Amino acid sequence: MAGNYPSSRKKYGKEPRVLKPLDAARIEEMALAYVARFATTAAKLAQYLGRKLRERGWADEAGIDPDFVGELIAKLVAAGYVDDTGYAHSRSGSLQRRGFGKRRISQDLGQAGIAADIMAEALPDGSAARMAALACAKKRGIG
């Protein structure tokens, strides 16, 4: 019976699509599209671009300039498209309103690549932490 069905790897006799290697212009387009669609940090953008380069490769025979991605991210940060401080404050506020505590917020910001000094100013103070605990209790029907 299993022989009558098409393979999950090769759908209906079609070969898998092979993507073309990336060049500098295409990487810049991908970075701009990513920051236009998602609120992100410089570290998350670097992870995204690194993954795309690993998946598709680099079109130039000489290889990719190791500083190219870093320079591109620095350019986007200077233009204001990527703002780690703004991301940290908005993400921290969002998690507080959902009832998460200081430790969970710091874990989330650390995973996003936020620096320790930015994270320290974005974390909730005592009254905000109490409000987050009340929100968590209300959400879970406690009290």
VMD Tcl script that builds the backbone (N, CA, C; Angstrom):
set m [mol new atoms 429]
animate dup $m
set s [atomselect $m all]
$s set {name element resname resid chain x y z} {
  {N N MET 1 A 0.799 -1.193 0.000}
  {CA C MET 1 A 0.000 0.000 0.000}
  {C C MET 1 A 0.845 1.261 0.000}
  {N N ALA 2 A 1.938 1.266 0.766}
  {CA C ALA 2 A 2.740 2.474 0.884}
  {C C ALA 2 A 3.388 2.847 -0.447}
  {N N GLY 3 A 3.582 1.892 -1.343}
  {CA C GLY 3 A 4.218 2.181 -2.620}
  {C C GLY 3 A 3.339 2.965 -3.578}
  {N N ASN 4 A 2.050 3.035 -3.326}
  {CA C ASN 4 A 1.139 3.734 -4.219}
  {C C ASN 4 A 1.113 5.244 -4.015}
  {N N TYR 5 A 1.686 5.710 -2.921}
  {CA C TYR 5 A 1.643 7.131 -2.601}
  {C C TYR 5 A 2.952 7.795 -2.963}
  {N N PRO 6 A 2.902 9.073 -3.384}
  {CA C PRO 6 A 4.148 9.771 -3.717}
  {C C PRO 6 A 4.991 10.000 -2.467}
  {N N SER 7 A 6.267 10.057 -2.664}
  {CA C SER 7 A 7.195 10.293 -1.568}
  {C C SER 7 A 7.000 11.688 -1.012}
  {N N SER 8 A 7.178 11.821 0.289}
  {CA C SER 8 A 7.031 13.135 0.910}
  {C C SER 8 A 8.208 14.045 0.548}
  {N N ARG 9 A 9.324 13.477 0.146}
  {CA C ARG 9 A 10.484 14.288 -0.213}
  {C C ARG 9 A 10.393 14.802 -1.644}
  {N N LYS 10 A 9.847 14.043 -2.504}
  {CA C LYS 10 A 9.743 14.418 -3.904}
  {C C LYS 10 A 8.272 14.437 -4.252}
  {N N LYS 11 A 7.670 15.608 -4.254}
  {CA C LYS 11 A 6.230 15.732 -4.389}
  {C C LYS 11 A 5.823 15.640 -5.848}
  {N N TYR 12 A 5.058 14.632 -6.160}
  {CA C TYR 12 A 4.449 14.464 -7.475}
  {C C TYR 12 A 5.463 14.513 -8.622}
  {N N GLY 13 A 6.625 13.937 -8.401}
  {CA C GLY 13 A 7.610 13.828 -9.456}
  {C C GLY 13 A 8.417 15.096 -9.712}
  {N N LYS 14 A 8.196 16.153 -8.944}
  {CA C LYS 14 A 8.939 17.403 -9.131}
  {C C LYS 14 A 10.213 17.368 -8.298}
  {N N GLU 15 A 11.242 17.928 -8.855}
  {CA C GLU 15 A 12.494 18.050 -8.122}
  {C C GLU 15 A 12.376 19.212 -7.139}
  {N N PRO 16 A 13.069 19.130 -6.009}
  {CA C PRO 16 A 13.023 20.252 -5.066}
  {C C PRO 16 A 13.642 21.507 -5.690}
  {N N ARG 17 A 13.082 22.630 -5.334}
  {CA C ARG 17 A 13.536 23.904 -5.883}
  {C C ARG 17 A 14.903 24.266 -5.320}
  {N N VAL 18 A 15.829 24.618 -6.178}
  {CA C VAL 18 A 17.161 25.015 -5.766}
  {C C VAL 18 A 17.224 26.533 -5.818}
  {N N LEU 19 A 17.562 27.148 -4.686}
  {CA C LEU 19 A 17.613 28.597 -4.607}
  {C C LEU 19 A 18.974 29.107 -5.044}
  {N N LYS 20 A 18.977 30.263 -5.701}
  {CA C LYS 20 A 20.229 30.850 -6.165}
  {C C LYS 20 A 21.018 31.423 -4.992}
  {N N PRO 21 A 22.340 31.405 -5.086}
  {CA C PRO 21 A 23.153 32.022 -4.031}
  {C C PRO 21 A 22.874 33.523 -3.949}
  {N N LEU 22 A 23.162 34.086 -2.788}
  {CA C LEU 22 A 22.880 35.491 -2.527}
  {C C LEU 22 A 24.040 36.385 -2.927}
  {N N ASP 23 A 23.710 37.613 -3.306}
  {CA C ASP 23 A 24.726 38.629 -3.522}
  {C C ASP 23 A 24.445 39.785 -2.558}
  {N N ALA 24 A 25.292 40.795 -2.576}
  {CA C ALA 24 A 25.187 41.892 -1.606}
  {C C ALA 24 A 23.859 42.632 -1.718}
  {N N ALA 25 A 23.392 42.877 -2.920}
  {CA C ALA 25 A 22.139 43.611 -3.099}
  {C C ALA 25 A 20.955 42.817 -2.561}
  {N N ARG 26 A 20.937 41.523 -2.812}
  {CA C ARG 26 A 19.825 40.692 -2.351}
  {C C ARG 26 A 19.817 40.561 -0.828}
  {N N ILE 27 A 20.995 40.474 -0.221}
  {CA C ILE 27 A 21.066 40.404 1.241}
  {C C ILE 27 A 20.535 41.696 1.855}
  {N N GLU 28 A 20.885 42.825 1.265}
  {CA C GLU 28 A 20.396 44.106 1.772}
  {C C GLU 28 A 18.878 44.202 1.628}
  {N N GLU 29 A 18.334 43.726 0.512}
  {CA C GLU 29 A 16.877 43.702 0.328}
  {C C GLU 29 A 16.206 42.822 1.376}
  {N N MET 30 A 16.794 41.659 1.651}
  {CA C MET 30 A 16.234 40.750 2.639}
  {C C MET 30 A 16.253 41.373 4.032}
  {N N ALA 31 A 17.347 42.069 4.360}
  {CA C ALA 31 A 17.451 42.708 5.671}
  {C C ALA 31 A 16.408 43.813 5.819}
  {N N LEU 32 A 16.230 44.616 4.779}
  {CA C LEU 32 A 15.232 45.686 4.836}
  {C C LEU 32 A 13.819 45.122 4.946}
  {N N ALA 33 A 13.535 44.066 4.217}
  {CA C ALA 33 A 12.214 43.446 4.296}
  {C C ALA 33 A 11.969 42.869 5.688}
  {N N TYR 34 A 12.997 42.303 6.298}
  {CA C TYR 34 A 12.862 41.711 7.631}
  {C C TYR 34 A 12.576 42.782 8.678}
  {N N VAL 35 A 13.350 43.890 8.655}
  {CA C VAL 35 A 13.128 44.930 9.661}
  {C C VAL 35 A 11.829 45.689 9.397}
  {N N ALA 36 A 11.352 45.698 8.158}
  {CA C ALA 36 A 10.072 46.335 7.867}
  {C C ALA 36 A 8.914 45.492 8.408}
  {N N ARG 37 A 9.093 44.205 8.436}
  {CA C ARG 37 A 8.006 43.324 8.856}
  {C C ARG 37 A 8.002 43.046 10.355}
  {N N PHE 38 A 9.183 42.924 10.956}
  {CA C PHE 38 A 9.284 42.518 12.355}
  {C C PHE 38 A 10.028 43.563 13.178}
  {N N ALA 39 A 9.584 43.754 14.427}
  {CA C ALA 39 A 10.375 44.506 15.394}
  {C C ALA 39 A 11.507 43.574 15.807}
  {N N THR 40 A 12.730 44.035 15.693}
  {CA C THR 40 A 13.854 43.131 15.899}
  {C C THR 40 A 15.012 43.845 16.563}
  {N N THR 41 A 15.990 43.059 16.979}
  {CA C THR 41 A 17.229 43.586 17.531}
  {C C THR 41 A 18.354 43.329 16.538}
  {N N ALA 42 A 19.486 43.955 16.797}
  {CA C ALA 42 A 20.637 43.753 15.920}
  {C C ALA 42 A 21.090 42.293 15.955}
  {N N ALA 43 A 21.041 41.672 17.120}
  {CA C ALA 43 A 21.469 40.271 17.245}
  {C C ALA 43 A 20.533 39.333 16.487}
  {N N LYS 44 A 19.225 39.574 16.584}
  {CA C LYS 44 A 18.271 38.716 15.872}
  {C C LYS 44 A 18.409 38.897 14.358}
  {N N LEU 45 A 18.673 40.108 13.914}
  {CA C LEU 45 A 18.886 40.353 12.490}
  {C C LEU 45 A 20.153 39.651 12.010}
  {N N ALA 46 A 21.205 39.671 12.820}
  {CA C ALA 46 A 22.451 38.977 12.462}
  {C C ALA 46 A 22.213 37.467 12.365}
  {N N GLN 47 A 21.415 36.907 13.279}
  {CA C GLN 47 A 21.099 35.478 13.218}
  {C C GLN 47 A 20.323 35.148 11.941}
  {N N TYR 48 A 19.362 35.989 11.611}
  {CA C TYR 48 A 18.551 35.770 10.408}
  {C C TYR 48 A 19.419 35.803 9.150}
  {N N LEU 49 A 20.243 36.828 9.017}
  {CA C LEU 49 A 21.082 36.939 7.820}
  {C C LEU 49 A 22.114 35.816 7.762}
  {N N GLY 50 A 22.663 35.437 8.897}
  {CA C GLY 50 A 23.605 34.316 8.920}
  {C C GLY 50 A 22.950 33.020 8.478}
  {N N ARG 51 A 21.715 32.788 8.932}
  {CA C ARG 51 A 20.988 31.583 8.527}
  {C C ARG 51 A 20.728 31.589 7.026}
  {N N LYS 52 A 20.328 32.732 6.482}
  {CA C LYS 52 A 20.067 32.810 5.046}
  {C C LYS 52 A 21.337 32.567 4.239}
  {N N LEU 53 A 22.460 33.072 4.712}
  {CA C LEU 53 A 23.721 32.840 4.006}
  {C C LEU 53 A 24.145 31.375 4.084}
  {N N ARG 54 A 23.897 30.731 5.214}
  {CA C ARG 54 A 24.221 29.305 5.325}
  {C C ARG 54 A 23.330 28.469 4.404}
  {N N GLU 55 A 22.057 28.842 4.303}
  {CA C GLU 55 A 21.128 28.076 3.481}
  {C C GLU 55 A 21.409 28.223 1.998}
  {N N ARG 56 A 21.723 29.422 1.563}
  {CA C ARG 56 A 21.800 29.696 0.131}
  {C C ARG 56 A 23.203 29.945 -0.392}
  {N N GLY 57 A 24.138 30.251 0.460}
  {CA C GLY 57 A 25.498 30.489 0.009}
  {C C GLY 57 A 25.694 31.896 -0.516}
  {N N TRP 58 A 26.901 32.148 -0.986}
  {CA C TRP 58 A 27.297 33.465 -1.469}
  {C C TRP 58 A 27.646 33.356 -2.937}
  {N N ALA 59 A 27.179 34.303 -3.745}
  {CA C ALA 59 A 27.332 34.214 -5.194}
  {C C ALA 59 A 28.739 34.545 -5.669}
  {N N ASP 60 A 29.453 35.386 -4.964}
  {CA C ASP 60 A 30.779 35.830 -5.386}
  {C C ASP 60 A 31.797 34.708 -5.199}
  {N N GLU 61 A 32.656 34.520 -6.193}
  {CA C GLU 61 A 33.665 33.458 -6.124}
  {C C GLU 61 A 34.662 33.691 -4.998}
  {N N ALA 62 A 34.973 34.942 -4.706}
  {CA C ALA 62 A 35.952 35.251 -3.673}
  {C C ALA 62 A 35.400 34.980 -2.271}
  {N N GLY 63 A 34.087 34.824 -2.151}
  {CA C GLY 63 A 33.474 34.579 -0.850}
  {C C GLY 63 A 32.933 35.857 -0.235}
  {N N ILE 64 A 32.255 35.695 0.862}
  {CA C ILE 64 A 31.653 36.847 1.524}
  {C C ILE 64 A 32.680 37.564 2.389}
  {N N ASP 65 A 32.586 38.872 2.393}
  {CA C ASP 65 A 33.411 39.677 3.279}
  {C C ASP 65 A 32.890 39.459 4.693}
  {N N PRO 66 A 33.744 39.052 5.624}
  {CA C PRO 66 A 33.264 38.748 6.969}
  {C C PRO 66 A 32.624 39.941 7.669}
  {N N ASP 67 A 32.992 41.137 7.276}
  {CA C ASP 67 A 32.448 42.324 7.920}
  {C C ASP 67 A 31.197 42.857 7.228}
  {N N PHE 68 A 30.782 42.248 6.124}
  {CA C PHE 68 A 29.660 42.778 5.352}
  {C C PHE 68 A 28.366 42.810 6.149}
  {N N VAL 69 A 28.034 41.711 6.805}
  {CA C VAL 69 A 26.785 41.640 7.561}
  {C C VAL 69 A 26.829 42.626 8.727}
  {N N GLY 70 A 27.945 42.715 9.406}
  {CA C GLY 70 A 28.085 43.659 10.515}
  {C C GLY 70 A 27.934 45.103 10.063}
  {N N GLU 71 A 28.533 45.418 8.918}
  {CA C GLU 71 A 28.412 46.785 8.388}
  {C C GLU 71 A 26.971 47.081 7.967}
  {N N LEU 72 A 26.302 46.098 7.386}
  {CA C LEU 72 A 24.914 46.271 6.978}
  {C C LEU 72 A 24.021 46.510 8.197}
  {N N ILE 73 A 24.236 45.749 9.251}
  {CA C ILE 73 A 23.443 45.926 10.473}
  {C C ILE 73 A 23.730 47.277 11.107}
  {N N ALA 74 A 25.000 47.686 11.120}
  {CA C ALA 74 A 25.359 49.002 11.671}
  {C C ALA 74 A 24.684 50.118 10.876}
  {N N LYS 75 A 24.608 49.943 9.565}
  {CA C LYS 75 A 23.932 50.936 8.727}
  {C C LYS 75 A 22.443 51.019 9.048}
  {N N LEU 76 A 21.807 49.878 9.270}
  {CA C LEU 76 A 20.380 49.861 9.608}
  {C C LEU 76 A 20.126 50.429 11.003}
  {N N VAL 77 A 21.053 50.194 11.931}
  {CA C VAL 77 A 20.930 50.772 13.277}
  {C C VAL 77 A 21.080 52.286 13.204}
  {N N ALA 78 A 22.065 52.756 12.427}
  {CA C ALA 78 A 22.283 54.199 12.291}
  {C C ALA 78 A 21.091 54.883 11.623}
  {N N ALA 79 A 20.428 54.181 10.716}
  {CA C ALA 79 A 19.260 54.754 10.045}
  {C C ALA 79 A 18.024 54.721 10.939}
  {N N GLY 80 A 18.081 53.990 12.050}
  {CA C GLY 80 A 16.959 53.928 12.975}
  {C C GLY 80 A 15.985 52.805 12.695}
  {N N TYR 81 A 16.303 51.919 11.768}
  {CA C TYR 81 A 15.413 50.802 11.464}
  {C C TYR 81 A 15.473 49.723 12.536}
  {N N VAL 82 A 16.606 49.606 13.200}
  {CA C VAL 82 A 16.794 48.625 14.268}
  {C C VAL 82 A 17.139 49.404 15.532}
  {N N ASP 83 A 16.331 49.224 16.590}
  {CA C ASP 83 A 16.524 49.950 17.833}
  {C C ASP 83 A 16.400 48.971 18.989}
  {N N ASP 84 A 17.528 48.576 19.556}
  {CA C ASP 84 A 17.518 47.605 20.647}
  {C C ASP 84 A 16.817 48.155 21.889}
  {N N THR 85 A 17.019 49.428 22.192}
  {CA C THR 85 A 16.402 50.030 23.372}
  {C C THR 85 A 14.882 50.063 23.228}
  {N N GLY 86 A 14.409 50.510 22.096}
  {CA C GLY 86 A 12.970 50.543 21.856}
  {C C GLY 86 A 12.351 49.159 21.887}
  {N N TYR 87 A 13.054 48.191 21.294}
  {CA C TYR 87 A 12.570 46.808 21.308}
  {C C TYR 87 A 12.479 46.302 22.741}
  {N N ALA 88 A 13.520 46.575 23.547}
  {CA C ALA 88 A 13.544 46.081 24.928}
  {C C ALA 88 A 12.392 46.667 25.737}
  {N N HIS 89 A 12.144 47.951 25.597}
  {CA C HIS 89 A 11.067 48.577 26.359}
  {C C HIS 89 A 9.695 48.069 25.910}
  {N N SER 90 A 9.487 47.959 24.611}
  {CA C SER 90 A 8.175 47.500 24.145}
  {C C SER 90 A 7.950 46.028 24.488}
  {N N ARG 91 A 8.962 45.196 24.347}
  {CA C ARG 91 A 8.819 43.769 24.671}
  {C C ARG 91 A 8.614 43.577 26.170}
  {N N SER 92 A 9.350 44.338 26.974}
  {CA C SER 92 A 9.205 44.259 28.421}
  {C C SER 92 A 7.793 44.671 28.843}
  {N N GLY 93 A 7.292 45.762 28.280}
  {CA C GLY 93 A 5.936 46.206 28.596}
  {C C GLY 93 A 4.892 45.192 28.175}
  {N N SER 94 A 5.079 44.591 27.015}
  {CA C SER 94 A 4.140 43.584 26.528}
  {C C SER 94 A 4.104 42.376 27.458}
  {N N LEU 95 A 5.272 41.920 27.873}
  {CA C LEU 95 A 5.324 40.757 28.758}
  {C C LEU 95 A 4.777 41.090 30.150}
  {N N GLN 96 A 5.004 42.324 30.611}
  {CA C GLN 96 A 4.445 42.732 31.908}
  {C C GLN 96 A 2.930 42.717 31.869}
  {N N ARG 97 A 2.354 43.245 30.810}
  {CA C ARG 97 A 0.898 43.285 30.700}
  {C C ARG 97 A 0.303 41.877 30.626}
  {N N ARG 98 A 1.073 40.929 30.136}
  {CA C ARG 98 A 0.597 39.547 30.069}
  {C C ARG 98 A 0.817 38.798 31.375}
  {N N GLY 99 A 1.443 39.451 32.357}
  {CA C GLY 99 A 1.586 38.851 33.675}
  {C C GLY 99 A 2.903 38.143 33.932}
  {N N PHE 100 A 3.899 38.329 33.096}
  {CA C PHE 100 A 5.187 37.670 33.305}
  {C C PHE 100 A 6.039 38.475 34.279}
  {N N GLY 101 A 6.856 37.773 35.030}
  {CA C GLY 101 A 7.701 38.396 36.035}
  {C C GLY 101 A 9.034 38.862 35.474}
  {N N LYS 102 A 9.809 39.430 36.390}
  {CA C LYS 102 A 11.094 40.042 36.021}
  {C C LYS 102 A 12.070 39.009 35.441}
  {N N ARG 103 A 12.121 37.827 36.031}
  {CA C ARG 103 A 13.054 36.800 35.563}
  {C C ARG 103 A 12.703 36.339 34.145}
  {N N ARG 104 A 11.428 36.127 33.888}
  {CA C ARG 104 A 11.002 35.671 32.555}
  {C C ARG 104 A 11.252 36.747 31.510}
  {N N ILE 105 A 11.036 38.007 31.891}
  {CA C ILE 105 A 11.289 39.111 30.956}
  {C C ILE 105 A 12.781 39.219 30.652}
  {N N SER 106 A 13.617 39.069 31.680}
  {CA C SER 106 A 15.065 39.150 31.442}
  {C C SER 106 A 15.547 37.988 30.576}
  {N N GLN 107 A 14.950 36.804 30.729}
  {CA C GLN 107 A 15.309 35.674 29.872}
  {C C GLN 107 A 14.938 35.957 28.421}
  {N N ASP 108 A 13.758 36.508 28.209}
  {CA C ASP 108 A 13.303 36.810 26.856}
  {C C ASP 108 A 14.193 37.860 26.201}
  {N N LEU 109 A 14.529 38.908 26.946}
  {CA C LEU 109 A 15.381 39.963 26.397}
  {C C LEU 109 A 16.800 39.454 26.149}
  {N N GLY 110 A 17.286 38.594 27.030}
  {CA C GLY 110 A 18.613 38.018 26.831}
  {C C GLY 110 A 18.663 37.140 25.593}
  {N N GLN 111 A 17.591 36.404 25.358}
  {CA C GLN 111 A 17.532 35.555 24.169}
  {C C GLN 111 A 17.480 36.397 22.899}
  {N N ALA 112 A 16.907 37.581 22.994}
  {CA C ALA 112 A 16.825 38.469 21.840}
  {C C ALA 112 A 18.133 39.212 21.590}
  {N N GLY 113 A 19.109 39.056 22.479}
  {CA C GLY 113 A 20.411 39.678 22.273}
  {C C GLY 113 A 20.508 41.090 22.808}
  {N N ILE 114 A 19.693 41.442 23.779}
  {CA C ILE 114 A 19.732 42.769 24.372}
  {C C ILE 114 A 20.903 42.842 25.344}
  {N N ALA 115 A 21.648 43.947 25.309}
  {CA C ALA 115 A 22.785 44.134 26.208}
  {C C ALA 115 A 22.302 44.296 27.641}
  {N N ALA 116 A 23.176 43.993 28.594}
  {CA C ALA 116 A 22.803 43.994 30.007}
  {C C ALA 116 A 22.382 45.377 30.490}
  {N N ASP 117 A 23.045 46.433 30.043}
  {CA C ASP 117 A 22.695 47.774 30.510}
  {C C ASP 117 A 21.323 48.209 29.982}
  {N N ILE 118 A 21.014 47.864 28.751}
  {CA C ILE 118 A 19.692 48.180 28.193}
  {C C ILE 118 A 18.629 47.345 28.887}
  {N N MET 119 A 18.957 46.086 29.164}
  {CA C MET 119 A 18.010 45.199 29.826}
  {C C MET 119 A 17.690 45.708 31.228}
  {N N ALA 120 A 18.698 46.216 31.936}
  {CA C ALA 120 A 18.487 46.689 33.304}
  {C C ALA 120 A 17.502 47.852 33.353}
  {N N GLU 121 A 17.567 48.746 32.378}
  {CA C GLU 121 A 16.638 49.880 32.399}
  {C C GLU 121 A 15.247 49.505 31.873}
  {N N ALA 122 A 15.140 48.419 31.132}
  {CA C ALA 122 A 13.839 48.012 30.584}
  {C C ALA 122 A 13.053 47.108 31.525}
  {N N LEU 123 A 13.735 46.492 32.496}
  {CA C LEU 123 A 13.045 45.582 33.414}
  {C C LEU 123 A 12.099 46.354 34.330}
  {N N PRO 124 A 11.016 45.717 34.762}
  {CA C PRO 124 A 10.022 46.410 35.587}
  {C C PRO 124 A 10.554 46.724 36.987}
  {N N ASP 125 A 10.045 47.828 37.551}
  {CA C ASP 125 A 10.375 48.154 38.930}
  {C C ASP 125 A 9.392 47.441 39.863}
  {N N GLY 126 A 9.412 47.778 41.136}
  {CA C GLY 126 A 8.586 47.078 42.126}
  {C C GLY 126 A 7.094 47.166 41.863}
  {N N SER 127 A 6.595 48.371 41.552}
  {CA C SER 127 A 5.149 48.514 41.349}
  {C C SER 127 A 4.704 47.812 40.060}
  {N N ALA 128 A 5.520 47.879 39.034}
  {CA C ALA 128 A 5.183 47.189 37.787}
  {C C ALA 128 A 5.204 45.677 37.986}
  {N N ALA 129 A 6.114 45.190 38.817}
  {CA C ALA 129 A 6.166 43.755 39.096}
  {C C ALA 129 A 4.906 43.300 39.837}
  {N N ARG 130 A 4.416 44.140 40.774}
  {CA C ARG 130 A 3.175 43.804 41.466}
  {C C ARG 130 A 1.991 43.787 40.499}
  {N N MET 131 A 1.958 44.732 39.589}
  {CA C MET 131 A 0.888 44.765 38.589}
  {C C MET 131 A 0.938 43.522 37.701}
  {N N ALA 132 A 2.164 43.089 37.357}
  {CA C ALA 132 A 2.317 41.879 36.548}
  {C C ALA 132 A 1.831 40.656 37.313}
  {N N ALA 133 A 2.117 40.615 38.637}
  {CA C ALA 133 A 1.653 39.486 39.449}
  {C C ALA 133 A 0.136 39.476 39.535}
  {N N LEU 134 A -0.478 40.654 39.659}
  {CA C LEU 134 A -1.940 40.731 39.686}
  {C C LEU 134 A -2.543 40.293 38.357}
  {N N ALA 135 A -1.914 40.692 37.261}
  {CA C ALA 135 A -2.394 40.285 35.945}
  {C C ALA 135 A -2.297 38.773 35.774}
  {N N CYS 136 A -1.201 38.198 36.262}
  {CA C CYS 136 A -1.025 36.746 36.175}
  {C C CYS 136 A -2.078 36.030 37.011}
  {N N ALA 137 A -2.347 36.551 38.226}
  {CA C ALA 137 A -3.351 35.933 39.095}
  {C C ALA 137 A -4.746 36.042 38.480}
  {N N LYS 138 A -5.034 37.185 37.887}
  {CA C LYS 138 A -6.343 37.370 37.261}
  {C C LYS 138 A -6.512 36.437 36.068}
  {N N LYS 139 A -5.442 36.301 35.290}
  {CA C LYS 139 A -5.489 35.444 34.109}
  {C C LYS 139 A -5.734 33.984 34.483}
  {N N ARG 140 A -5.165 33.568 35.578}
  {CA C ARG 140 A -5.282 32.164 36.013}
  {C C ARG 140 A -6.454 31.931 36.963}
  {N N GLY 141 A -7.169 32.987 37.304}
  {CA C GLY 141 A -8.344 32.833 38.151}
  {C C GLY 141 A -8.004 32.597 39.614}
  {N N ILE 142 A -6.876 33.132 40.058}
  {CA C ILE 142 A -6.447 32.977 41.448}
  {C C ILE 142 A -6.969 34.179 42.239}
  {N N GLY 143 A -7.550 33.931 43.400}
  {CA C GLY 143 A -7.955 35.011 44.301}
  {C C GLY 143 A -9.245 35.554 44.046}
}
mol reanalyze $m
mol bondsrecalc $m
mol representation Tube
mol addrep $m
